[in-house]
């Protein structure tokens, strides 16, 4: 029996090159099951959302981001948590992907959220704040399981995910995401 394979666009809501969330996204790409092929889009060049800029035409990085999502079967968001909330980079990507409203690339796209933090709650607050924004733009957000990596500084070595329990959980999370895409597509 042939198993369906899905292409997934991954974005990290941090601009820091050595960010735990970029590292988590790379780990997800590297250990993804055969049913998922994850490509990572760098948000460094995506400007802050501005309706005046949008009215003049989408910036190239925004057009590229939208095109990458349109070519994908799902969206994987790795978000940090800043001051108990969603960082601007994460929210900004969602805002651009919701434009234009009737043709938004993010609408009806199976989506999963994960996050890594050196703190003890592992981005729980940021993820719970991000879900209503994803609902508002009609993204199909996977309800469970959640991938909340706490104490990230103990689980990576030189950008590589070395904690076996976390790698195993990430594998289960990615398998669940593959099942979610198959179910809601």
C-alpha positions in Angstrom: 0.0 0.0 0.0 1.4 3.4 -1.0 1.5 6.0 1.8 0.7 9.6 0.8 3.5 12.1 1.3 2.9 15.7 2.1 5.0 18.8 1.6 5.1 21.1 4.6 6.3 24.7 4.8 8.2 25.4 8.0 8.6 28.9 9.5 10.4 30.0 12.7 9.2 33.1 14.4 12.7 34.2 15.4 15.2 36.1 13.4 18.1 35.0 15.6 20.3 32.6 13.6 21.1 30.4 16.6 17.5 30.4 17.8 16.1 27.3 19.5 13.1 27.5 17.3 15.1 27.5 14.1 17.0 24.5 15.5 13.7 22.8 16.4 12.5 23.4 12.9 15.7 21.9 11.4 15.4 18.9 13.8 11.8 18.4 12.6 12.9 18.6 9.0 15.7 16.1 9.7 13.6 13.5 11.6 10.3 13.9 9.7 8.6 10.7 8.8 8.5 9.6 5.2 5.0 11.0 4.9 6.3 14.6 5.4 8.8 16.6 3.5 9.6 19.9 5.3 11.1 22.9 3.6 12.1 25.9 5.7 11.3 29.5 4.7 13.5 32.2 6.3 11.4 35.2 7.5 14.4 37.6 7.7 13.4 39.6 4.7 9.6 39.7 5.4 8.8 43.4 6.3 6.3 44.4 9.0 2.8 44.2 7.7 1.6 47.6 6.4 -1.6 48.1 4.4 0.0 51.0 2.5 2.8 48.7 1.3 0.3 46.0 0.4 -1.7 48.5 -1.7 1.4 49.1 -3.8 1.9 45.4 -4.3 3.3 42.6 -2.2 7.0 42.8 -1.3 9.0 40.1 -3.0 9.7 38.2 0.2 6.0 38.2 1.0 5.1 37.0 -2.5 7.7 34.2 -2.1 6.3 33.2 1.3 2.7 33.0 -0.1 3.9 31.1 -3.1 5.8 28.6 -0.9 2.7 28.0 1.2 0.4 27.6 -1.8 2.8 24.9 -3.1 2.6 23.1 0.3 0.1 20.8 1.9 0.7 22.1 5.4 2.3 24.8 7.6 4.6 24.1 10.6 5.2 27.1 12.8 8.0 27.1 15.4 7.3 30.0 17.6 9.3 31.4 20.5 7.6 33.1 23.4 8.7 36.7 24.3 7.3 38.2 27.6 4.6 35.6 27.8 3.4 36.2 24.3 3.6 35.7 20.6 6.6 37.4 19.0 6.1 40.0 16.3 8.0 37.8 13.7 5.5 35.0 14.1 2.4 37.2 14.1 3.7 39.2 11.2 4.1 36.1 9.0 0.5 35.1 9.8 -0.7 38.6 9.0 1.0 38.6 5.6 -0.2 35.1 4.9 -3.8 36.2 5.5 -3.6 38.7 2.6 -5.5 39.4 0.5 -8.5 38.2 2.5 -10.4 36.3 -0.1 -7.2 34.7 -1.6 -5.2 34.2 1.5 -2.5 31.5 1.2 -3.1 30.4 4.8 -6.9 29.7 4.4 -7.8 26.1 4.9 -4.2 25.0 5.3 -3.5 22.3 7.9 -1.2 23.9 10.5 0.7 22.7 13.5 2.4 24.9 16.1 5.5 23.9 18.1 7.9 26.0 20.2 11.1 25.9 22.2 12.0 28.0 25.1 14.7 28.0 27.8 11.8 28.7 30.3 9.7 26.1 32.1 6.5 26.5 30.1 7.9 25.8 26.7 6.0 28.5 24.7 2.6 27.4 26.1 1.4 31.0 26.4 2.5 32.0 22.9 0.9 29.0 21.4 -2.4 29.5 23.2 -2.4 33.2 22.0 -1.5 32.2 18.4 -4.4 29.7 18.0 -7.1 32.4 17.9 -5.2 34.3 15.2 -4.9 31.1 13.1 -8.6 30.4 13.6 -9.4 33.9 12.4 -7.6 33.4 9.1 -9.2 29.9 8.6 -6.0 27.9 9.1 -6.8 24.3 10.2 -4.8 24.2 13.4 -4.0 20.7 14.8 -5.5 20.6 18.3 -3.3 17.9 19.8 -0.7 16.9 20.5 1.2 20.1 21.5 4.9 20.4 21.1 6.1 22.6 24.0 9.8 22.3 24.5 10.9 23.7 27.9 14.5 24.1 29.0 15.6 24.1 25.4 19.2 25.1 26.3 19.5 21.6 27.9 18.2 19.8 24.8 20.4 21.2 22.1 24.2 21.0 21.5 25.6 23.2 18.8 22.2 23.5 17.2 21.5 19.8 17.2 18.6 18.3 19.2 20.4 15.8 21.4 17.7 14.9 24.0 16.3 11.5 23.1 13.0 11.9 24.9 12.4 15.2 23.0 13.4 13.7 19.7 11.0 10.8 20.3 8.2 13.2 21.2 8.9 15.3 18.2 8.6 12.2 16.0 5.2 11.4 17.5 4.2 15.1 17.0 5.2 15.0 13.3 3.4 11.7 12.7 0.3 13.2 14.3 0.7 16.2 12.0 0.9 13.9 8.9 -2.3 12.2 10.1 -3.9 15.6 10.6 -3.1 16.8 7.1 -4.5 13.5 5.6 -7.7 13.9 7.7 -8.5 17.6 6.9 -7.2 17.9 3.4 
